[in-house]
Amino acid sequence: MINRRTFGKALGLGAGGAVAAPLAGPAGAAQASAVTGRTAFPPLKKVRAGLLEIGYAEAGPAHGPPVICLHGWPYDIHSFVDVAPLLAAEGYRVIVPYLRGHGTTRFVSPRTFRNGQQSALALDIIALMDALGLEKAVLAGFDWGARTADVIAALWPERCKALVSVGGYLVINLEANLQPLAPATEHAWWYQYYFSTERGRIAMEDKDKRHDLTRLVWDTVSPTWNFDDATFERTAAAFENPDYAAIVIHNYRWRLSLAEGERRYEPYEKRLTARPVITVPTVTLDAERDPFTVPGGGEAYRDRFAGPYDHRTLNGIGHNAPQEAPGAFARAVIDADRLR
């Protein structure tokens, strides 16, 4: 159990502002990584939700205000293993689901197309909320999870009480994605292009090659995070899901217009093409050492957020922001919930 004194120290109460000072610099990354691996989730739960049976972790009081934390690729629910108890100590009901194709989440029907497009993942979370009887929740995520939360906030704002999005506005515009980016950015996306080849698909289906590829991604996108082998292996177990390779390959090929989506999602994707403004209270986080962080301190996407808003930079932190800086991430969730 985390008491309030421990909680306050972990969060760095009163930090706020543009920079999460208590976790700034390489020392901050080491402080964050020191707690990783000592905590664990309670026994996981499952619920039938739309096309899936979703596996999820839950912490905190059953009737507390709900927070849904959404992981990215190549990660899993353990990105939030140190965030969840901090939020639970403040009375939140924290729900951390495995996204489709990950961990204990399974498709109900073998005939369902293994689709990784953005609106499909967003509707999975809407279905999860319906299954759990949640009218709305604070949504917080990074990578795929931030995109999923952004899509829900944009298309179904009535279901999103507040938003925490690492990387800002991550809604995909397929037409814009056809245009080349800066060479350094393209270099960081090497695996996206690898997955567009049959060699990439075969690698993702091969257990050993998948293991080494995802470990390489961890090493390169979080250069200051001193995680140990056990921390990676705990997450890598989620990649043994039978649909993992299919979902990952479709997701990245769809982004590049190399794979088609499904007709059922066309109305949502058409609306997302217009880059709809997000009006719910939002805190955006930029991880300084994340190679995918857009320069400019959030200015590149500031016009996409029209409601109460705050932006912060996590100094010395890489791509897996909630696991590298759990205190700063939890603080952002609490502050987003209080924005007016």
Secondary structure as a PSIPRED ss2 file (coil, helix, strand):
# PSIPRED VFORMAT (PSIPRED V4.0)

   1 M C   1.000  0.000  0.000
   2 I C   1.000  0.000  0.000
   3 N C   1.000  0.000  0.000
   4 R H   0.000  1.000  0.000
   5 R H   0.000  1.000  0.000
   6 T H   0.000  1.000  0.000
   7 F H   0.000  1.000  0.000
   8 G H   0.000  1.000  0.000
   9 K H   0.000  1.000  0.000
  10 A H   0.000  1.000  0.000
  11 L H   0.000  1.000  0.000
  12 G C   1.000  0.000  0.000
  13 L C   1.000  0.000  0.000
  14 G C   1.000  0.000  0.000
  15 A C   1.000  0.000  0.000
  16 G C   1.000  0.000  0.000
  17 G C   1.000  0.000  0.000
  18 A C   1.000  0.000  0.000
  19 V E   0.000  0.000  1.000
  20 A C   1.000  0.000  0.000
  21 A H   0.000  1.000  0.000
  22 P H   0.000  1.000  0.000
  23 L H   0.000  1.000  0.000
  24 A C   1.000  0.000  0.000
  25 G H   0.000  1.000  0.000
  26 P H   0.000  1.000  0.000
  27 A H   0.000  1.000  0.000
  28 G H   0.000  1.000  0.000
  29 A H   0.000  1.000  0.000
  30 A H   0.000  1.000  0.000
  31 Q H   0.000  1.000  0.000
  32 A H   0.000  1.000  0.000
  33 S H   0.000  1.000  0.000
  34 A H   0.000  1.000  0.000
  35 V H   0.000  1.000  0.000
  36 T C   1.000  0.000  0.000
  37 G C   1.000  0.000  0.000
  38 R C   1.000  0.000  0.000
  39 T C   1.000  0.000  0.000
  40 A C   1.000  0.000  0.000
  41 F C   1.000  0.000  0.000
  42 P C   1.000  0.000  0.000
  43 P C   1.000  0.000  0.000
  44 L C   1.000  0.000  0.000
  45 K E   0.000  0.000  1.000
  46 K E   0.000  0.000  1.000
  47 V E   0.000  0.000  1.000
  48 R E   0.000  0.000  1.000
  49 A E   0.000  0.000  1.000
  50 G C   1.000  0.000  0.000
  51 L C   1.000  0.000  0.000
  52 L E   0.000  0.000  1.000
  53 E E   0.000  0.000  1.000
  54 I E   0.000  0.000  1.000
  55 G E   0.000  0.000  1.000
  56 Y E   0.000  0.000  1.000
  57 A E   0.000  0.000  1.000
  58 E E   0.000  0.000  1.000
  59 A E   0.000  0.000  1.000
  60 G C   1.000  0.000  0.000
  61 P C   1.000  0.000  0.000
  62 A C   1.000  0.000  0.000
  63 H C   1.000  0.000  0.000
  64 G C   1.000  0.000  0.000
  65 P C   1.000  0.000  0.000
  66 P E   0.000  0.000  1.000
  67 V E   0.000  0.000  1.000
  68 I E   0.000  0.000  1.000
  69 C E   0.000  0.000  1.000
  70 L E   0.000  0.000  1.000
  71 H C   1.000  0.000  0.000
  72 G C   1.000  0.000  0.000
  73 W C   1.000  0.000  0.000
  74 P C   1.000  0.000  0.000
  75 Y C   1.000  0.000  0.000
  76 D C   1.000  0.000  0.000
  77 I H   0.000  1.000  0.000
  78 H H   0.000  1.000  0.000
  79 S H   0.000  1.000  0.000
  80 F H   0.000  1.000  0.000
  81 V C   1.000  0.000  0.000
  82 D C   1.000  0.000  0.000
  83 V H   0.000  1.000  0.000
  84 A H   0.000  1.000  0.000
  85 P H   0.000  1.000  0.000
  86 L H   0.000  1.000  0.000
  87 L H   0.000  1.000  0.000
  88 A H   0.000  1.000  0.000
  89 A H   0.000  1.000  0.000
  90 E C   1.000  0.000  0.000
  91 G C   1.000  0.000  0.000
  92 Y C   1.000  0.000  0.000
  93 R E   0.000  0.000  1.000
  94 V E   0.000  0.000  1.000
  95 I E   0.000  0.000  1.000
  96 V E   0.000  0.000  1.000
  97 P E   0.000  0.000  1.000
  98 Y C   1.000  0.000  0.000
  99 L C   1.000  0.000  0.000
 100 R C   1.000  0.000  0.000
 101 G C   1.000  0.000  0.000
 102 H C   1.000  0.000  0.000
 103 G C   1.000  0.000  0.000
 104 T C   1.000  0.000  0.000
 105 T C   1.000  0.000  0.000
 106 R E   0.000  0.000  1.000
 107 F E   0.000  0.000  1.000
 108 V C   1.000  0.000  0.000
 109 S C   1.000  0.000  0.000
 110 P C   1.000  0.000  0.000
 111 R C   1.000  0.000  0.000
 112 T C   1.000  0.000  0.000
 113 F C   1.000  0.000  0.000
 114 R C   1.000  0.000  0.000
 115 N C   1.000  0.000  0.000
 116 G C   1.000  0.000  0.000
 117 Q C   1.000  0.000  0.000
 118 Q H   0.000  1.000  0.000
 119 S H   0.000  1.000  0.000
 120 A H   0.000  1.000  0.000
 121 L H   0.000  1.000  0.000
 122 A H   0.000  1.000  0.000
 123 L H   0.000  1.000  0.000
 124 D H   0.000  1.000  0.000
 125 I H   0.000  1.000  0.000
 126 I H   0.000  1.000  0.000
 127 A H   0.000  1.000  0.000
 128 L H   0.000  1.000  0.000
 129 M H   0.000  1.000  0.000
 130 D H   0.000  1.000  0.000
 131 A H   0.000  1.000  0.000
 132 L C   1.000  0.000  0.000
 133 G C   1.000  0.000  0.000
 134 L C   1.000  0.000  0.000
 135 E C   1.000  0.000  0.000
 136 K C   1.000  0.000  0.000
 137 A E   0.000  0.000  1.000
 138 V E   0.000  0.000  1.000
 139 L E   0.000  0.000  1.000
 140 A E   0.000  0.000  1.000
 141 G E   0.000  0.000  1.000
 142 F C   1.000  0.000  0.000
 143 D C   1.000  0.000  0.000
 144 W H   0.000  1.000  0.000
 145 G H   0.000  1.000  0.000
 146 A H   0.000  1.000  0.000
 147 R H   0.000  1.000  0.000
 148 T H   0.000  1.000  0.000
 149 A H   0.000  1.000  0.000
 150 D H   0.000  1.000  0.000
 151 V H   0.000  1.000  0.000
 152 I H   0.000  1.000  0.000
 153 A H   0.000  1.000  0.000
 154 A H   0.000  1.000  0.000
 155 L H   0.000  1.000  0.000
 156 W C   1.000  0.000  0.000
 157 P H   0.000  1.000  0.000
 158 E H   0.000  1.000  0.000
 159 R H   0.000  1.000  0.000
 160 C E   0.000  0.000  1.000
 161 K E   0.000  0.000  1.000
 162 A E   0.000  0.000  1.000
 163 L E   0.000  0.000  1.000
 164 V E   0.000  0.000  1.000
 165 S E   0.000  0.000  1.000
 166 V E   0.000  0.000  1.000
 167 G C   1.000  0.000  0.000
 168 G C   1.000  0.000  0.000
 169 Y C   1.000  0.000  0.000
 170 L C   1.000  0.000  0.000
 171 V C   1.000  0.000  0.000
 172 I C   1.000  0.000  0.000
 173 N C   1.000  0.000  0.000
 174 L C   1.000  0.000  0.000
 175 E C   1.000  0.000  0.000
 176 A H   0.000  1.000  0.000
 177 N H   0.000  1.000  0.000
 178 L H   0.000  1.000  0.000
 179 Q C   1.000  0.000  0.000
 180 P C   1.000  0.000  0.000
 181 L C   1.000  0.000  0.000
 182 A C   1.000  0.000  0.000
 183 P H   0.000  1.000  0.000
 184 A H   0.000  1.000  0.000
 185 T H   0.000  1.000  0.000
 186 E H   0.000  1.000  0.000
 187 H H   0.000  1.000  0.000
 188 A H   0.000  1.000  0.000
 189 W C   1.000  0.000  0.000
 190 W H   0.000  1.000  0.000
 191 Y H   0.000  1.000  0.000
 192 Q H   0.000  1.000  0.000
 193 Y H   0.000  1.000  0.000
 194 Y H   0.000  1.000  0.000
 195 F C   1.000  0.000  0.000
 196 S C   1.000  0.000  0.000
 197 T C   1.000  0.000  0.000
 198 E H   0.000  1.000  0.000
 199 R H   0.000  1.000  0.000
 200 G H   0.000  1.000  0.000
 201 R H   0.000  1.000  0.000
 202 I H   0.000  1.000  0.000
 203 A H   0.000  1.000  0.000
 204 M H   0.000  1.000  0.000
 205 E H   0.000  1.000  0.000
 206 D C   1.000  0.000  0.000
 207 K H   0.000  1.000  0.000
 208 D H   0.000  1.000  0.000
 209 K H   0.000  1.000  0.000
 210 R H   0.000  1.000  0.000
 211 H H   0.000  1.000  0.000
 212 D H   0.000  1.000  0.000
 213 L H   0.000  1.000  0.000
 214 T H   0.000  1.000  0.000
 215 R H   0.000  1.000  0.000
 216 L H   0.000  1.000  0.000
 217 V H   0.000  1.000  0.000
 218 W H   0.000  1.000  0.000
 219 D H   0.000  1.000  0.000
 220 T H   0.000  1.000  0.000
 221 V H   0.000  1.000  0.000
 222 S C   1.000  0.000  0.000
 223 P C   1.000  0.000  0.000
 224 T C   1.000  0.000  0.000
 225 W C   1.000  0.000  0.000
 226 N C   1.000  0.000  0.000
 227 F C   1.000  0.000  0.000
 228 D C   1.000  0.000  0.000
 229 D H   0.000  1.000  0.000
 230 A H   0.000  1.000  0.000
 231 T H   0.000  1.000  0.000
 232 F H   0.000  1.000  0.000
 233 E H   0.000  1.000  0.000
 234 R H   0.000  1.000  0.000
 235 T H   0.000  1.000  0.000
 236 A H   0.000  1.000  0.000
 237 A H   0.000  1.000  0.000
 238 A H   0.000  1.000  0.000
 239 F H   0.000  1.000  0.000
 240 E H   0.000  1.000  0.000
 241 N C   1.000  0.000  0.000
 242 P C   1.000  0.000  0.000
 243 D C   1.000  0.000  0.000
 244 Y H   0.000  1.000  0.000
 245 A H   0.000  1.000  0.000
 246 A H   0.000  1.000  0.000
 247 I H   0.000  1.000  0.000
 248 V H   0.000  1.000  0.000
 249 I H   0.000  1.000  0.000
 250 H H   0.000  1.000  0.000
 251 N H   0.000  1.000  0.000
 252 Y H   0.000  1.000  0.000
 253 R H   0.000  1.000  0.000
 254 W H   0.000  1.000  0.000
 255 R H   0.000  1.000  0.000
 256 L C   1.000  0.000  0.000
 257 S C   1.000  0.000  0.000
 258 L C   1.000  0.000  0.000
 259 A C   1.000  0.000  0.000
 260 E C   1.000  0.000  0.000
 261 G C   1.000  0.000  0.000
 262 E C   1.000  0.000  0.000
 263 R H   0.000  1.000  0.000
 264 R H   0.000  1.000  0.000
 265 Y H   0.000  1.000  0.000
 266 E H   0.000  1.000  0.000
 267 P H   0.000  1.000  0.000
 268 Y H   0.000  1.000  0.000
 269 E H   0.000  1.000  0.000
 270 K H   0.000  1.000  0.000
 271 R H   0.000  1.000  0.000
 272 L H   0.000  1.000  0.000
 273 T H   0.000  1.000  0.000
 274 A C   1.000  0.000  0.000
 275 R C   1.000  0.000  0.000
 276 P C   1.000  0.000  0.000
 277 V C   1.000  0.000  0.000
 278 I E   0.000  0.000  1.000
 279 T C   1.000  0.000  0.000
 280 V C   1.000  0.000  0.000
 281 P C   1.000  0.000  0.000
 282 T E   0.000  0.000  1.000
 283 V E   0.000  0.000  1.000
 284 T E   0.000  0.000  1.000
 285 L E   0.000  0.000  1.000
 286 D E   0.000  0.000  1.000
 287 A E   0.000  0.000  1.000
 288 E C   1.000  0.000  0.000
 289 R C   1.000  0.000  0.000
 290 D C   1.000  0.000  0.000
 291 P C   1.000  0.000  0.000
 292 F C   1.000  0.000  0.000
 293 T C   1.000  0.000  0.000
 294 V C   1.000  0.000  0.000
 295 P C   1.000  0.000  0.000
 296 G C   1.000  0.000  0.000
 297 G C   1.000  0.000  0.000
 298 G C   1.000  0.000  0.000
 299 E C   1.000  0.000  0.000
 300 A C   1.000  0.000  0.000
 301 Y C   1.000  0.000  0.000
 302 R H   0.000  1.000  0.000
 303 D H   0.000  1.000  0.000
 304 R H   0.000  1.000  0.000
 305 F E   0.000  0.000  1.000
 306 A C   1.000  0.000  0.000
 307 G C   1.000  0.000  0.000
 308 P C   1.000  0.000  0.000
 309 Y E   0.000  0.000  1.000
 310 D E   0.000  0.000  1.000
 311 H E   0.000  0.000  1.000
 312 R E   0.000  0.000  1.000
 313 T E   0.000  0.000  1.000
 314 L E   0.000  0.000  1.000
 315 N C   1.000  0.000  0.000
 316 G C   1.000  0.000  0.000
 317 I C   1.000  0.000  0.000
 318 G C   1.000  0.000  0.000
 319 H C   1.000  0.000  0.000
 320 N C   1.000  0.000  0.000
 321 A H   0.000  1.000  0.000
 322 P H   0.000  1.000  0.000
 323 Q H   0.000  1.000  0.000
 324 E H   0.000  1.000  0.000
 325 A C   1.000  0.000  0.000
 326 P H   0.000  1.000  0.000
 327 G H   0.000  1.000  0.000
 328 A H   0.000  1.000  0.000
 329 F H   0.000  1.000  0.000
 330 A H   0.000  1.000  0.000
 331 R H   0.000  1.000  0.000
 332 A H   0.000  1.000  0.000
 333 V H   0.000  1.000  0.000
 334 I H   0.000  1.000  0.000
 335 D H   0.000  1.000  0.000
 336 A H   0.000  1.000  0.000
 337 D H   0.000  1.000  0.000
 338 R H   0.000  1.000  0.000
 339 L C   1.000  0.000  0.000
 340 R C   1.000  0.000  0.000
